[in-house]
Amino acid sequence: MPSQNVQSLLCSAVASGLLGVDTITGDLGEMVIAGAAGVDLENLQASDVTLVTLLIDASSSIGAAGLAASIVAGQHDLIDAFAGSRERDSVLMALWLFNDELEVVHAYVPVAEASRLDAKKYRPGGGTRLYDTWVDALTANVAYAQRLRDGGTPCRSVVVVITDGEDCGSRRTTGDCARLSRDLLASEQFVLAFVGVGGAVDFRAVARKMGVPDDAVAVQAQASPAALRQVFRMVSQSAIRASRAHVGPGAATGFFAP
């Protein structure tokens, strides 16, 4: 999608009241443009759509902890869970990886076309640009969601980040994250969730500063392969439940509720 088209969609989101005038500033980067792509409206299989955006930490600490294979397996479990649900035709999935660099593995595609990670695609290393990933992924999501809405398709958005560390190397700040999160949550059409893995970081404090509601934060203190697989099962169950919600007013809270 050309950058001018993405900018136009973001302007439309501002005009509709979804975003504040000063929420998104500066030039759009290539990651936002790549992330804002997706299936064409005429190819949608449902009358309303849920956009599920998964942001996965690929920093060196994941590899050092021996968790890379569990990330791969857990991501497969998540795709399988959606593929086996009755909501599969109404869900479009996007996958981002982040460390020192941001990577859009794919933008919004049907569940059946979602990429499965493997040892070649997922090779942890480097730092943790958490804040940059959050801002770019949410901005891309807003643009694609606005494209659907402008075309007459109601949609909800579920964005989940899974990380085992604090931010390292981002240009953006927690304030940038929080401002964008606040606008999107106020629209009541977005679910923003945060999963922290490990016990070395106060993940709830990090998520709170980024604007993620407390009831959409989960912490798995045990950074083990089995615990990480459980994290992905929890995320898939919660995201499927969120996808069944009515598209429209009504705050989406309690993402990780049983």
C-alpha positions as CSV (number, residue, x, y, z in Angstrom):
1,M,0.0,0.0,0.0
2,P,1.5,3.4,-1.0
3,S,2.4,5.7,1.9
4,Q,0.0,8.4,0.7
5,N,-2.8,5.9,0.9
6,V,-1.9,5.0,4.5
7,Q,-1.6,8.7,5.4
8,S,-5.1,9.3,3.9
9,L,-6.6,6.4,6.0
10,L,-5.0,7.8,9.1
11,C,-6.5,11.2,8.3
12,S,-9.8,9.5,7.9
13,A,-9.4,8.0,11.4
14,V,-8.7,11.4,12.8
15,A,-11.7,12.9,11.1
16,S,-13.9,10.1,12.5
17,G,-12.7,10.9,16.0
18,L,-10.8,7.6,16.4
19,L,-7.4,9.4,16.8
20,G,-6.5,12.7,18.2
21,V,-4.9,15.2,15.7
22,D,-1.5,15.0,17.4
23,T,-1.6,11.3,18.3
24,I,0.5,10.2,15.3
25,T,3.3,12.5,14.2
26,G,6.3,12.3,11.9
27,D,6.8,10.4,8.7
28,L,5.3,6.9,8.2
29,G,8.0,4.3,8.2
30,E,8.3,1.3,5.9
31,M,7.1,-1.0,8.7
32,V,3.8,0.9,9.1
33,I,3.2,0.8,5.3
34,A,4.0,-3.0,5.2
35,G,1.8,-3.7,8.2
36,A,-1.2,-1.8,6.9
37,A,-1.6,-4.1,3.9
38,G,-4.2,-6.8,3.8
39,V,-6.7,-8.8,1.9
40,D,-8.9,-6.8,-0.5
41,L,-12.4,-5.9,0.6
42,E,-14.0,-8.0,-2.2
43,N,-12.2,-11.1,-1.0
44,L,-13.5,-10.9,2.6
45,Q,-15.6,-14.0,3.6
46,A,-17.5,-12.4,6.5
47,S,-19.7,-9.3,7.0
48,D,-17.7,-8.2,10.0
49,V,-14.1,-8.9,10.7
50,T,-11.7,-9.3,13.7
51,L,-8.1,-8.2,13.1
52,V,-5.7,-10.1,15.3
53,T,-2.2,-8.7,15.4
54,L,0.5,-10.7,17.2
55,L,3.7,-9.1,18.2
56,I,6.4,-11.5,19.2
57,D,9.7,-10.7,20.9
58,A,12.7,-12.2,19.0
59,S,15.5,-10.8,21.2
60,S,18.6,-12.6,22.3
61,S,17.2,-13.4,25.8
62,I,14.6,-15.7,24.2
63,G,17.3,-17.7,22.6
64,A,19.5,-17.7,25.7
65,A,16.6,-19.1,27.8
66,G,16.1,-21.9,25.3
67,L,12.6,-20.7,24.4
68,A,12.8,-20.3,20.7
69,A,11.3,-23.7,19.8
70,S,8.4,-23.1,22.2
71,I,7.7,-19.8,20.6
72,V,7.5,-21.6,17.2
73,A,5.3,-24.3,18.6
74,G,3.1,-21.9,20.5
75,Q,2.5,-19.8,17.4
76,H,1.5,-22.9,15.6
77,D,-1.0,-23.7,18.4
78,L,-2.5,-20.3,18.1
79,I,-3.1,-20.6,14.4
80,D,-4.5,-24.1,14.9
81,A,-6.9,-22.8,17.5
82,F,-8.3,-20.1,15.2
83,A,-8.4,-22.6,12.3
84,G,-10.6,-24.9,14.4
85,S,-12.9,-22.2,15.7
86,R,-16.2,-21.2,14.1
87,E,-14.8,-17.6,13.8
88,R,-12.1,-18.6,11.4
89,D,-13.7,-17.0,8.3
90,S,-14.1,-13.7,10.1
91,V,-10.5,-13.4,11.4
92,L,-7.6,-11.8,9.7
93,M,-4.2,-12.3,11.2
94,A,-1.0,-10.2,11.1
95,L,2.4,-11.3,12.6
96,W,5.3,-9.1,13.6
97,L,8.7,-10.0,15.1
98,F,10.9,-7.5,16.9
99,N,14.4,-7.2,18.3
100,D,16.9,-4.6,17.1
101,E,14.8,-4.5,14.0
102,L,11.1,-4.8,13.3
103,E,9.8,-7.3,10.8
104,V,6.3,-7.7,9.4
105,V,6.2,-11.4,8.7
106,H,2.8,-10.8,7.1
107,A,0.1,-8.2,7.3
108,Y,-3.6,-9.1,7.5
109,V,-4.5,-12.4,5.9
110,P,-7.1,-15.2,6.5
111,V,-6.2,-17.8,9.1
112,A,-5.6,-20.4,6.4
113,E,-2.9,-18.2,4.9
114,A,-1.1,-17.2,8.1
115,S,2.6,-18.0,8.1
116,R,3.9,-20.6,10.5
117,L,7.2,-19.7,12.2
118,D,10.1,-22.2,12.0
119,A,13.8,-22.3,12.9
120,K,14.7,-20.3,9.8
121,K,12.1,-17.6,10.2
122,Y,12.5,-17.2,14.0
123,R,16.1,-16.7,15.0
124,P,16.3,-14.7,18.3
125,G,19.0,-12.2,18.7
126,G,19.6,-8.5,19.6
127,G,17.6,-6.1,21.7
128,T,14.0,-5.3,22.4
129,R,12.4,-2.4,20.5
130,L,9.1,-2.8,22.3
131,Y,7.9,0.7,22.1
132,D,8.7,1.2,18.4
133,T,6.9,-2.0,17.6
134,W,3.8,-1.1,19.6
135,V,3.4,2.3,17.9
136,D,4.1,1.1,14.4
137,A,1.9,-2.0,14.7
138,L,-1.0,0.0,16.2
139,T,-0.7,2.7,13.5
140,A,-0.7,0.0,10.8
141,N,-3.7,-1.6,12.4
142,V,-5.6,1.7,12.5
143,A,-4.9,2.3,8.8
144,Y,-6.1,-1.1,7.7
145,A,-9.1,-1.1,10.0
146,Q,-10.1,2.3,8.6
147,R,-9.8,0.9,5.1
148,L,-12.3,-1.8,6.1
149,R,-14.7,0.7,7.8
150,D,-14.5,3.1,4.9
151,G,-15.5,0.2,2.7
152,G,-18.5,-0.6,4.9
153,T,-17.1,-3.6,6.8
154,P,-17.4,-3.3,10.6
155,C,-14.3,-4.6,12.4
156,R,-12.7,-5.0,15.8
157,S,-9.0,-5.2,16.5
158,V,-7.1,-7.4,19.0
159,V,-3.4,-6.5,19.4
160,V,-1.3,-8.7,21.7
161,V,2.4,-8.4,22.4
162,I,4.5,-11.2,24.0
163,T,7.8,-10.2,25.4
164,D,10.4,-11.4,28.0
165,G,12.1,-8.1,28.6
166,E,11.9,-4.3,28.9
167,D,12.4,-1.9,26.0
168,C,15.9,-1.5,24.6
169,G,16.7,0.8,21.6
170,S,13.3,2.3,20.7
171,R,13.0,5.9,19.5
172,R,9.5,6.0,20.8
173,T,8.7,6.5,24.5
174,T,6.1,5.1,26.9
175,G,4.2,8.4,26.4
176,D,4.0,7.8,22.7
177,C,2.6,4.3,23.4
178,A,0.2,5.5,26.0
179,R,-1.3,8.3,23.9
180,L,-2.0,6.0,21.0
181,S,-3.4,3.3,23.3
182,R,-5.6,5.8,25.1
183,D,-7.2,7.0,21.8
184,L,-7.9,3.4,20.5
185,L,-9.3,2.1,23.8
186,A,-11.6,5.1,24.0
187,S,-13.2,4.0,20.6
188,E,-14.2,0.7,22.3
189,Q,-13.3,-1.1,19.1
190,F,-9.8,-2.2,20.1
191,V,-8.5,-4.7,22.6
192,L,-4.8,-4.1,23.6
193,A,-3.1,-6.9,25.5
194,F,0.3,-7.5,27.0
195,V,2.0,-10.8,28.0
196,G,5.2,-10.7,30.0
197,V,7.3,-13.9,30.3
198,G,9.8,-14.2,33.2
199,G,10.3,-12.8,36.7
200,A,13.0,-10.3,36.2
201,V,10.8,-7.4,35.0
202,D,7.8,-5.7,36.5
203,F,5.7,-6.3,33.3
204,R,2.5,-4.8,34.8
205,A,4.2,-1.5,35.4
206,V,5.7,-1.5,31.9
207,A,2.3,-2.3,30.3
208,R,0.6,0.3,32.5
209,K,3.0,3.0,31.3
210,M,2.2,1.9,27.7
211,G,-1.5,2.4,28.3
212,V,-2.5,-1.2,28.5
213,P,-5.4,-1.9,30.9
214,D,-4.5,-4.0,34.0
215,D,-7.2,-6.6,33.0
216,A,-5.5,-7.1,29.7
217,V,-2.1,-7.9,31.2
218,A,-0.9,-11.4,31.9
219,V,2.4,-12.4,33.5
220,Q,3.9,-15.8,33.2
221,A,6.8,-15.7,35.8
222,Q,8.1,-19.1,34.9
223,A,10.0,-18.8,31.6
224,S,9.9,-22.4,30.6
225,P,8.9,-24.1,27.4
226,A,5.8,-25.6,28.9
227,A,4.8,-22.2,30.4
228,L,5.3,-20.5,27.1
229,R,3.1,-23.0,25.3
230,Q,0.4,-22.2,27.9
231,V,0.8,-18.5,27.2
232,F,-0.1,-19.0,23.5
233,R,-3.1,-21.2,24.5
234,M,-4.3,-18.4,26.8
235,V,-3.8,-15.8,24.1
236,S,-5.7,-17.8,21.5
237,Q,-8.6,-18.6,23.9
238,S,-8.9,-14.9,24.9
239,A,-8.6,-13.6,21.3
240,I,-11.3,-16.1,20.0
241,R,-13.5,-15.0,22.8
242,A,-12.9,-11.3,21.9
243,S,-13.7,-12.0,18.3
244,R,-17.2,-13.2,19.3
245,A,-18.0,-9.8,20.7
246,H,-20.4,-7.4,19.0
247,V,-18.7,-4.9,16.8
248,G,-19.7,-1.5,18.1
249,P,-19.9,0.5,21.4
250,G,-19.3,-1.4,24.6
251,A,-15.9,-1.4,26.2
252,A,-13.9,-4.6,25.7
253,T,-12.5,-5.4,29.1
254,G,-11.2,-8.4,30.9
255,F,-9.3,-9.9,27.9
256,F,-7.6,-12.5,30.1
257,A,-10.7,-13.3,32.2
258,P,-11.4,-17.1,32.5
